[in-house]
């Protein structure tokens, strides 16, 4: 009795199908491994980038416009960089405080800005102090604080308040930094030297002097006794 063997063409088809399946499985496994490694690498890089971002950059910053020398040629101005000539801290609560840094001084004719809410646009001779204010801590609502700085008028200790009761921003939000916050004193046009006190608990005294070369000098007074 004659037995017919398996056709050679069928054997070739089976072998070819097995090879295709093996190649497909290998390719799928490689693709999954590549995707997983890319995801892990991306997650690692994201974490590293987050770690590299300084905490200060996560804080919101607000800046209000101020009158510059280029806008007003009658204004003499000097800006300071770190370390600032005058700095102090004022506590609102045990866990919330304001840090003040004197970043600039100007003297000369200028117009009263709108945030003063009185005599806006009127031109005066003014000594203007510019501050960077860091509001540190959590409170929830914005805090409105009055300007505590005063100008010492004479040896008897008489004081003059600035024309603005509050800073440009008015009220300060949690963990924010505010730049060019102004304290404006109306002064005689012939006066070039001024003694200022920060008031409140800090009560720092410092002298602002405009020199003949139009440079501005700020000197912190050393307490006596």
TILUM-545748 format. One line per 8 residues: number of its first residue (from 1); their letters; for each residue z, y negated, x of N, C-alpha, C. Coordinates in Angstrom, 3 decimals, padded with zeros to 6 digits. Atoms other than C-alpha are relative to their C-alpha. Example, Ala and Ser with C-alpha at 12.3 -4.5 7.8 and 13.67 -1.06 7.14 Angstrom:
1) as) 000.000:001.190:000.890:007.800:004.500:012.300:000.000:-001.200:000.900 ~ -000.060:001.190:-000.820:007.140:001.060:013.670:000.730:-001.090:-000.770 $
//
This chain:
1) xxxxxxxx) 000.000:001.182:000.854:000.000:000.000:000.000:000.000:-001.235:000.892 ~ 000.185:001.180:-000.851:-001.036:-003.391:001.450:000.954:-001.125:-000.428 ~ -000.903:001.140:000.284:001.631:-006.137:001.727:-000.583:-001.257:000.609 ~ 000.556:001.282:-000.442:000.421:-009.673:001.887:001.108:-000.871:000.591 ~ -001.009:000.850:-000.649:002.418:-011.922:004.325:000.012:-001.424:-000.571 ~ -000.130:001.396:000.463:003.581:-015.527:003.740:-001.110:-000.810:000.638 ~ 001.120:000.794:-000.551:000.669:-017.893:004.120:000.487:-000.980:001.068 ~ -000.352:000.901:-001.094:000.707:-019.946:007.302:000.109:-001.439:-000.491 $
9) xxxxxxxx) -000.026:001.376:000.519:000.023:-023.154:005.322:001.325:-000.326:-000.657 ~ -001.285:000.219:000.671:003.230:-022.683:003.308:001.111:-000.201:001.025 ~ -001.012:000.124:-001.062:005.264:-022.214:006.473:-000.052:-001.400:000.609 ~ 000.172:001.336:-000.587:003.833:-025.462:007.892:000.587:-001.078:-000.909 ~ -000.527:000.990:000.973:004.685:-027.341:004.694:001.515:-000.010:000.009 ~ -001.464:-000.099:000.011:008.296:-026.080:004.727:000.588:-000.641:001.257 ~ -000.490:000.561:-001.257:008.778:-026.952:008.394:-000.117:-001.523:-000.003 ~ 000.233:001.454:000.041:007.295:-030.414:007.853:001.018:-000.690:-000.905 $
17) xxxxxxxx) -000.967:000.582:000.944:009.594:-031.051:004.871:001.387:-000.068:000.627 ~ -001.301:-000.014:-000.662:012.656:-030.031:006.911:000.070:-001.119:001.033 ~ 000.018:001.062:-001.012:011.649:-032.392:009.725:000.144:-001.378:-000.643 ~ -000.065:001.296:000.697:011.126:-035.289:007.279:001.419:-000.262:-000.487 ~ -001.374:000.157:000.511:014.559:-034.692:005.727:000.954:-000.335:001.130 ~ -000.883:000.250:-001.142:016.222:-034.604:009.154:-000.166:-001.430:000.518 ~ 000.262:001.359:-000.475:014.533:-037.852:010.223:000.584:-001.024:-000.961 ~ -000.515:000.939:001.007:015.473:-039.584:006.958:001.522:-000.090:000.075 $
25) xxxxxxxx) -001.467:-000.013:-000.069:019.104:-038.507:007.271:000.493:-000.743:001.243 ~ -000.382:000.682:-001.243:019.274:-039.699:010.877:-000.156:-001.509:-000.129 ~ 000.248:001.434:000.173:017.749:-043.086:009.967:001.042:-000.629:-000.908 ~ -001.009:000.531:000.955:020.178:-043.583:007.023:001.345:-000.167:000.698 ~ -001.278:000.056:-000.711:023.178:-042.789:009.241:000.013:-001.143:001.007 ~ 000.097:001.087:-000.984:021.948:-045.240:011.927:000.114:-001.364:-000.687 ~ -000.033:001.267:000.740:021.427:-047.981:009.338:001.409:-000.350:-000.435 ~ -001.371:000.238:000.458:024.955:-047.604:007.903:000.901:-000.386:001.165 $
33) xxxxxxxx) -000.819:000.311:-001.184:026.488:-047.590:011.374:-000.280:-001.405:000.490 ~ 000.388:001.344:-000.470:024.555:-050.771:012.332:000.565:-001.078:-000.918 ~ -000.522:000.970:000.961:025.548:-052.558:009.125:001.501:-000.157:000.141 ~ -001.456:000.046:-000.130:029.210:-051.640:009.541:000.425:-000.749:001.255 ~ -000.359:000.666:-001.245:029.269:-052.777:013.153:-000.250:-001.497:-000.090 ~ 000.291:001.422:000.171:027.653:-056.105:012.183:001.053:-000.694:-000.842 ~ -001.034:000.566:000.861:030.188:-056.672:009.415:001.286:-000.179:000.774 ~ -001.219:000.091:-000.798:033.065:-055.907:011.780:-000.100:-001.126:001.011 $
41) xxxxxxxx) 000.186:001.048:-001.003:031.579:-058.225:014.411:000.097:-001.375:-000.650 ~ -000.033:001.274:000.705:031.113:-061.038:011.842:001.414:-000.362:-000.407 ~ -001.384:000.241:000.379:034.666:-060.651:010.557:000.807:-000.427:001.206 ~ -000.718:000.355:-001.224:035.963:-060.762:014.120:-000.305:-001.408:000.441 ~ 000.379:001.341:-000.415:033.990:-063.910:014.921:000.568:-001.042:-000.939 ~ -000.558:000.946:000.970:035.128:-065.606:011.678:001.463:-000.236:000.267 ~ -001.422:000.130:-000.279:038.739:-064.896:012.524:000.226:-000.831:001.246 ~ -000.143:000.757:-001.238:038.279:-066.233:016.050:-000.285:-001.468:-000.221 $
49) xxxxxxxx) 000.329:001.386:000.269:036.630:-069.417:014.741:001.115:-000.691:-000.751 ~ -001.097:000.582:000.757:039.443:-069.979:012.258:001.183:-000.292:000.903 ~ -001.119:000.190:-000.913:041.976:-069.567:015.051:-000.236:-001.190:000.923 ~ 000.317:001.071:-000.937:040.127:-072.088:017.224:000.067:-001.376:-000.648 ~ -000.038:001.294:000.670:040.194:-074.844:014.540:001.402:-000.575:000.099 ~ -001.321:000.598:-000.121:043.098:-077.193:015.386:000.581:-000.300:-001.369 ~ -000.665:000.245:001.274:045.657:-077.627:012.646:-000.271:-001.410:-000.496 ~ 000.203:001.397:000.382:045.061:-081.394:012.705:-001.329:-000.200:-000.728 $
57) xxxxxxxx) 001.296:000.157:000.633:041.426:-080.884:011.664:000.023:000.461:-001.441 ~ -000.116:-000.449:001.365:042.587:-079.203:008.475:000.608:-001.074:-000.888 ~ -000.611:001.068:000.757:044.322:-082.407:007.439:-001.061:-000.996:-000.427 ~ 000.954:000.971:000.518:042.413:-084.805:005.256:000.235:-001.356:000.641 ~ -000.108:001.321:-000.588:041.663:-088.215:006.681:-000.623:-001.024:-000.935 ~ 000.497:001.087:000.822:041.197:-091.463:004.854:-000.039:-001.271:000.824 ~ 000.122:001.222:-000.780:039.962:-094.721:006.316:-000.543:-001.120:-000.883 ~ 000.475:001.151:000.745:039.575:-098.156:004.770:-000.643:-000.978:000.956 $
65) xxxxxxxx) 000.735:000.909:-000.864:037.239:-100.798:006.101:000.818:-001.217:000.398 ~ -000.681:001.195:-000.481:038.550:-103.669:008.202:-001.016:-000.931:000.641 ~ 000.882:001.003:-000.563:037.046:-106.847:009.582:-000.081:000.172:001.511 ~ 000.178:-000.235:-001.430:035.593:-106.270:013.058:-000.376:-001.296:000.707 ~ 000.359:001.169:-000.796:034.906:-108.701:015.892:-001.466:-000.371:-000.212 ~ 001.421:000.278:000.191:031.168:-108.330:015.351:-000.248:-000.720:-001.310 ~ 000.144:000.653:001.289:031.627:-109.433:011.727:000.588:-001.407:000.022 ~ -000.665:001.291:-000.069:033.853:-112.371:012.680:000.205:-000.396:001.462 $
73) xxxxxxxx) -000.112:000.397:-001.413:033.311:-114.022:016.093:001.255:-000.814:000.300 ~ -001.222:000.788:-000.204:036.445:-116.150:015.552:001.226:000.883:000.198 ~ -001.114:-000.938:-000.068:038.600:-113.033:015.668:000.089:000.618:001.393 ~ -000.265:-000.682:-001.265:040.140:-111.809:018.928:000.707:001.297:-000.335 ~ -000.590:-001.294:000.363:040.904:-108.103:018.683:000.075:000.924:001.211 ~ -000.138:-001.024:-001.029:042.182:-105.362:020.949:000.444:001.294:-000.663 ~ -000.354:-001.313:000.535:042.303:-101.665:020.110:000.687:000.833:001.072 ~ -000.766:-000.829:-000.922:044.688:-099.169:021.674:-000.286:001.472:-000.262 $
81) xxxxxxxx) 000.131:-001.452:000.117:044.302:-095.472:022.377:001.322:000.645:000.404 ~ -001.227:-000.725:-000.345:046.937:-092.810:022.923:000.237:-000.031:001.515 ~ -001.235:000.223:000.776:049.636:-093.285:024.137:000.065:-001.426:-000.546 ~ -000.031:001.297:000.662:050.035:-096.130:021.646:001.212:-000.816:000.457 ~ -001.102:000.834:-000.510:052.213:-099.100:022.669:001.238:000.019:-000.884 ~ -001.130:-000.036:000.935:054.383:-098.872:019.535:-000.175:001.175:-000.950 ~ -000.015:-001.119:000.941:055.251:-095.736:017.557:001.415:000.196:-000.526 ~ -001.314:-000.354:000.545:058.067:-094.771:015.242:-000.176:000.903:-001.221 $
89) xxxxxxxx) -000.002:-000.917:001.143:058.999:-092.333:012.486:000.978:-000.510:-001.048 ~ -000.854:000.391:001.120:060.401:-093.201:009.070:000.100:001.175:-000.962 ~ -000.208:-001.167:000.855:061.919:-090.372:007.013:000.101:-000.413:-001.467 ~ -000.088:000.194:001.449:061.354:-090.268:003.260:001.015:000.976:-000.582 ~ -001.016:-001.016:000.271:063.306:-087.024:002.858:000.239:000.736:001.314 ~ -000.274:-000.760:-001.215:064.655:-084.503:005.360:-001.232:000.751:000.488 ~ 001.183:-000.789:-000.369:061.353:-082.626:005.318:-001.300:-000.783:-000.131 ~ 001.218:000.805:000.168:058.923:-085.489:004.684:000.186:-001.336:000.712 $
97) xxxxxxxx) -000.137:001.242:-000.745:058.277:-088.408:006.978:-001.363:-000.624:000.290 ~ 001.194:000.741:-000.371:055.748:-091.068:008.005:000.079:-000.337:001.486 ~ 000.082:000.371:-001.404:054.641:-091.553:011.595:-000.975:-001.160:000.136 ~ 000.797:001.205:-000.153:053.356:-095.033:012.448:-000.403:-000.170:001.465 ~ 000.507:000.255:-001.349:051.167:-095.757:015.498:-000.819:-001.281:-000.025 ~ 000.738:001.253:-000.084:049.973:-099.255:016.431:-001.299:000.231:000.766 ~ 001.298:-000.300:-000.610:046.244:-098.841:017.116:-000.825:-001.241:000.323 ~ 000.775:001.203:-000.288:045.101:-102.464:017.263:000.701:-001.265:-000.461 $
105) xxxxxxxx) -000.525:001.321:000.361:045.893:-106.180:017.007:-001.155:-000.982:-000.007 ~ 001.007:001.060:-000.003:043.713:-109.138:016.033:000.662:-001.327:-000.356 ~ -000.510:001.337:000.281:044.288:-112.890:015.872:-001.178:-000.940:-000.200 ~ 001.058:000.969:000.248:042.129:-115.616:014.351:-000.300:-000.175:-001.468 ~ 000.400:000.276:001.375:040.385:-116.824:011.228:-000.586:001.246:-000.646 ~ 000.530:-001.120:000.769:039.726:-114.169:008.619:000.238:-000.251:-001.474 ~ -000.165:000.134:001.445:039.419:-113.811:004.874:001.016:001.029:-000.505 ~ -000.988:-000.915:000.586:042.182:-112.281:002.786:-000.741:001.120:-000.723 $
113) xxxxxxxx) 000.713:-001.131:000.618:041.001:-108.770:001.801:000.468:000.248:-001.436 ~ -000.249:-000.214:001.427:040.925:-107.559:-001.783:001.273:000.795:-000.273 ~ -001.172:-000.829:000.293:043.791:-105.057:-001.417:001.300:-000.805:-000.034 ~ -001.194:000.852:000.051:046.250:-107.978:-001.003:000.272:-000.452:-001.428 ~ -000.118:000.349:001.423:045.584:-108.840:-004.671:000.510:-001.414:-000.242 ~ -000.402:001.386:000.192:046.334:-112.531:-004.132:-000.820:-000.867:000.962 ~ 000.838:000.908:-000.801:044.033:-115.328:-002.926:-001.107:000.734:000.756 ~ 001.071:-000.769:-000.636:041.303:-112.789:-002.156:-001.174:-000.907:000.390 $
121) xxxxxxxx) 001.132:000.770:-000.483:038.522:-114.335:-000.053:000.382:-001.302:000.677 ~ -000.446:001.243:-000.648:040.601:-117.300:001.116:000.080:000.213:001.504 ~ -000.042:-000.120:-001.453:040.262:-117.940:004.846:001.339:-000.514:000.531 ~ -001.277:000.368:-000.605:043.486:-118.045:006.849:-000.045:000.335:001.489 ~ -000.184:-000.426:-001.390:044.557:-117.858:010.475:001.045:001.108:-000.029 ~ -000.859:-001.163:000.205:046.106:-114.421:010.724:000.208:000.818:001.261 ~ -000.302:-001.059:-000.964:047.819:-112.043:013.062:-000.021:001.291:-000.800 ~ 000.126:-001.264:000.732:046.795:-108.566:011.912:000.338:001.164:000.919 $
129) xxxxxxxx) -000.372:-001.221:-000.718:048.392:-105.335:013.081:-000.645:001.179:-000.717 ~ 000.689:-001.155:000.572:046.436:-102.110:012.569:000.760:001.273:000.380 ~ -000.793:-001.209:-000.229:048.230:-098.780:012.173:-000.738:001.258:-000.424 ~ 000.331:-001.360:000.438:047.440:-095.095:012.037:001.282:000.562:-000.595 ~ -001.192:-000.495:000.686:049.834:-093.558:009.523:-000.205:001.473:-000.344 ~ 000.005:-001.433:000.327:050.491:-089.802:009.383:001.095:000.260:-001.028 ~ -000.962:-000.350:001.048:052.139:-088.629:006.175:000.259:001.502:000.092 ~ -000.290:-001.399:-000.299:053.841:-085.356:007.087:000.947:000.582:-001.051 $
137) xxxxxxxx) -000.887:-000.691:000.924:055.311:-082.907:004.581:-000.614:000.156:-001.375 ~ 000.456:-000.274:001.361:054.924:-081.667:001.019:000.938:-000.655:-001.010 ~ -000.802:000.652:001.032:056.050:-083.678:-001.974:-000.597:000.222:-001.381 ~ 000.671:-000.240:001.274:053.443:-083.153:-004.679:-000.744:-001.223:-000.491 ~ 000.619:001.235:000.471:052.811:-086.700:-005.842:-000.186:-000.963:001.166 ~ 000.188:001.013:-001.035:051.541:-089.636:-003.816:001.222:-000.905:000.081 ~ -001.145:000.872:-000.216:054.178:-091.916:-002.319:-000.492:-001.404:000.335 ~ 000.362:001.396:-000.240:053.826:-095.698:-002.467:001.152:-000.661:000.759 $
145) xxxxxxxx) -001.044:000.610:-000.814:055.735:-097.495:000.281:-000.348:-001.450:000.298 ~ 000.202:001.406:-000.342:056.195:-101.185:000.997:-000.005:-000.176:001.510 ~ 000.033:000.325:-001.422:055.463:-102.716:004.392:001.361:-000.561:000.405 ~ -001.335:000.428:-000.426:058.764:-103.109:006.236:-000.035:-000.959:001.184 ~ 000.071:000.857:-001.185:057.479:-105.091:009.241:000.229:-001.469:-000.360 ~ -000.276:001.423:000.181:058.627:-108.699:009.619:-000.238:-000.728:001.322 ~ 000.159:000.836:-001.177:057.905:-111.553:012.010:001.272:-000.814:000.206 ~ -001.194:000.777:-000.338:060.885:-113.140:013.790:-000.424:-001.435:000.282 $
153) xxxxxxxx) 000.449:001.383:-000.091:060.567:-116.904:013.404:000.737:-000.828:001.041 ~ -000.783:000.828:-000.916:063.355:-118.240:015.597:001.179:000.792:000.552 ~ -001.145:-000.651:-000.628:066.476:-117.449:017.616:001.120:000.285:-001.010 ~ -001.004:-000.247:001.035:068.560:-117.603:014.460:-000.271:001.293:-000.765 ~ 000.321:-001.278:000.630:066.794:-114.452:013.296:-000.657:-000.101:-001.358 ~ 000.734:000.130:001.264:064.886:-115.858:010.326:-001.277:000.825:000.062 ~ 001.142:-000.917:000.035:062.139:-113.487:009.242:-001.040:-000.450:-001.015 ~ 001.106:000.280:000.923:058.744:-113.881:007.595:-000.698:001.311:-000.351 $
161) xxxxxxxx) 000.685:-001.207:000.463:057.073:-111.188:005.510:-001.510:-000.164:000.134 ~ 001.469:000.086:-000.012:053.368:-110.344:005.792:-000.510:-000.362:-001.389 ~ 000.537:000.383:001.306:051.048:-111.471:003.010:-000.287:001.213:-000.870 ~ 000.224:-001.212:000.790:050.446:-107.860:001.947:001.298:000.801:-000.118 ~ -001.224:-000.762:000.256:053.333:-106.005:000.340:-000.182:001.457:000.399 ~ 000.302:-001.400:-000.326:051.630:-102.638:000.886:-001.217:000.075:000.913 ~ 001.144:-000.236:-000.881:049.090:-101.138:003.260:-001.284:000.122:-000.826 ~ 001.308:-000.101:000.663:045.359:-100.850:002.471:-000.036:001.128:-001.023 $
169) xxxxxxxx) 000.099:-001.179:000.856:045.711:-097.378:001.008:000.915:-000.103:-001.213 ~ -000.925:000.152:001.121:048.644:-098.349:-001.187:000.959:001.161:-000.097 ~ -000.841:-001.198:000.156:049.940:-094.833:-001.863:-000.590:001.137:000.828 ~ 000.412:-001.007:-000.971:049.820:-091.868:000.509:000.190:001.414:-000.542 ~ -000.052:-001.386:000.435:049.047:-088.215:-000.235:000.590:000.912:001.058 ~ -000.619:-000.985:-000.890:050.549:-085.088:001.318:-000.868:000.287:001.216 ~ 000.652:-000.461:-001.227:049.677:-084.276:004.937:-001.360:-000.639:000.241 ~ 001.239:000.724:-000.269:047.021:-086.935:005.335:000.226:-001.046:001.090 $
177) xxxxxxxx) -000.041:001.029:-001.032:046.205:-089.368:008.129:-000.860:-001.169:-000.451 ~ 000.689:001.202:000.449:045.214:-092.946:007.300:-000.179:-000.952:001.187 ~ 000.318:000.855:-001.133:043.506:-095.267:009.780:-000.177:-001.459:-000.435 ~ 000.217:001.430:000.212:043.298:-099.081:010.122:000.758:-000.527:-001.209 ~ -000.871:000.534:001.041:046.157:-099.721:007.730:000.588:-001.321:000.496 ~ -000.258:001.346:-000.511:046.730:-103.468:008.023:001.343:-000.588:-000.435 ~ -001.143:000.855:000.295:049.790:-105.683:008.195:-000.416:-001.402:000.416 ~ 000.613:001.313:-000.245:048.675:-109.326:007.888:001.045:-001.113:-000.124 $
185) xxxxxxxx) -000.890:001.161:000.005:050.784:-112.346:008.832:-000.846:-001.276:000.092 ~ 000.651:001.300:-000.130:049.550:-115.882:008.189:000.778:-000.814:001.031 ~ -000.677:000.667:-001.121:050.297:-117.856:011.378:-000.694:-001.317:000.331 ~ 000.630:001.253:-000.439:049.669:-121.365:012.839:-001.122:000.286:000.989 ~ 001.174:-000.238:-000.848:046.344:-121.658:014.646:000.288:-000.205:001.485 ~ -000.306:000.246:-001.414:048.019:-122.863:017.872:001.028:000.974:000.573 ~ -001.027:-000.952:-000.461:050.558:-120.017:018.095:-000.660:001.235:000.595 ~ 000.623:-001.122:-000.707:049.728:-117.237:020.589:000.988:001.123:000.325 $
193) xxxxxxxx) -000.997:-001.023:-000.321:052.984:-115.291:020.946:000.891:000.242:-001.217 ~ -000.708:-000.360:001.226:054.830:-113.414:018.214:000.982:001.143:000.277 ~ -000.975:-001.084:-000.077:057.934:-111.257:017.917:000.038:000.691:-001.358 ~ 000.068:-000.791:001.232:057.732:-108.464:015.344:001.114:001.048:000.011 ~ -000.940:-001.109:000.147:060.349:-106.049:014.026:-000.539:000.973:-001.034 ~ 000.485:-001.020:000.932:059.515:-102.768:012.310:000.899:000.120:-001.225 ~ -000.911:-000.059:001.138:062.570:-103.105:010.066:000.489:001.413:-000.283 ~ -000.561:-001.289:000.423:064.263:-100.233:008.208:000.897:000.587:001.090 $
201) xxxxxxxx) -000.899:-000.666:-000.952:066.173:-097.650:010.263:-000.512:-000.073:001.434 ~ 000.557:000.027:-001.363:063.780:-097.790:013.235:000.343:-001.317:000.686 ~ -000.360:001.340:-000.479:064.251:-101.573:013.709:-000.421:-000.245:001.448 ~ 000.551:000.238:-001.335:062.043:-101.731:016.802:-000.526:-001.435:000.079 ~ 000.528:001.340:-000.232:061.270:-105.184:018.212:-001.079:000.070:001.083 ~ 001.033:000.069:-001.024:058.057:-105.896:020.090:-000.681:-001.363:-000.047 ~ 000.661:001.299:-000.133:056.147:-108.953:021.299:-001.508:000.185:000.111 ~ 001.459:000.026:-000.070:052.445:-109.594:020.735:-000.393:-001.347:000.600 $
209) xxxxxxxx) 000.371:001.239:-000.683:050.909:-112.152:023.095:-001.496:000.004:000.303 ~ 001.420:000.171:-000.310:047.334:-113.413:023.313:-000.105:-000.808:001.289 ~ 000.103:000.638:-001.313:046.532:-114.282:026.933:-001.171:-000.975:000.047 ~ 001.050:001.008:-000.141:044.268:-117.051:028.202:-001.398:000.604:000.064 ~ 001.307:-000.654:-000.092:041.457:-114.566:028.871:-000.364:000.752:-001.284 ~ 000.200:-000.595:001.323:041.676:-113.484:025.199:000.363:001.485:-000.058 ~ -000.555:-001.355:000.063:043.256:-110.171:026.121:001.284:-000.066:-000.834 ~ -001.211:-000.040:000.820:046.139:-109.075:023.893:000.981:000.987:000.619 $
217) xxxxxxxx) -001.044:-000.803:-000.634:049.388:-107.728:025.300:001.090:000.311:-001.025 ~ -001.082:-000.425:000.893:051.970:-105.737:023.355:001.104:000.604:000.859 ~ -001.126:-000.466:-000.804:055.411:-105.222:024.892:001.167:000.339:-000.920 ~ -001.169:-000.426:000.766:058.236:-103.242:023.363:001.268:-000.565:000.622 ~ -001.223:000.607:-000.486:061.569:-105.038:023.641:001.064:001.078:000.261 ~ -001.073:-000.947:-000.326:064.414:-103.144:025.339:001.305:-000.526:-000.592 ~ -001.256:000.454:000.600:067.666:-103.296:023.323:001.007:-000.378:001.067 ~ -001.024:000.452:-000.917:070.472:-105.169:025.067:001.347:000.560:-000.424 $
225) x) -001.320:-000.527:000.299:073.872:-103.488:025.318:-000.019:001.439:-000.425 $
//
